[in-house]
């Protein structure tokens, strides 16, 4: 009988600084992992290369949020080195249904060509995995995620394990004790308005804060775009994303991800 991973247990794990992994797609069991060092991407330290900025400005891809979450997870799970087994996939889909997991997707016409997905808890976003079937698609998705987080008041983008690819995008490794401090600050940032769901709603409550404090939101970036684009319901303009990534931010830091794109 397949192992059951309750979405609520999954959220408690992330809130405690641990996360589940499997040895392979077909592995029947999961392991709870707490690395000695954690990779995070400081939100004001994302490395935007000239070529990536050019791709984003040109809007080579139509970048959307939460329109194909299950497909993004399955795209990540299809990678040869995946740690996403069926138990983790089912639990993650349950988190998405409850508004606690989100995907940023890159489309070419009606074809999904890459994306990134993760779990949102308060002011933290735990980047789980990303994949790409077209040049730089996952990098574009990650750049859009970072820009949304900067505007939305997030504090932490967690990327789990450091890789050369993540380092090339600005990720840094922090000791476990420092990571737990960052996590605590990020969870506190999402406690003001309770446990709303959705990309534009609040995160899971982790305490009490003044009601006037805004809850972190992945949808806040839309208010900065031009009225015509907002009215059409389109994704933020590439020009806006590049501008946001070029600005210093006080929103804090970091994310943990894995990706198949070359640096």
Helices and strands as residue ranges (DSSP letters): H 7-15, E 19-21, E 31-33, E 37-41, H 50-58, E 62-65, H 69-77, H 86-97, E 101-108, E 111-121, E 124-132, H 137-152, E 156-160, H 164-168, E 171-175, H 176-189, G 220-224, H 227-232, H 238-245
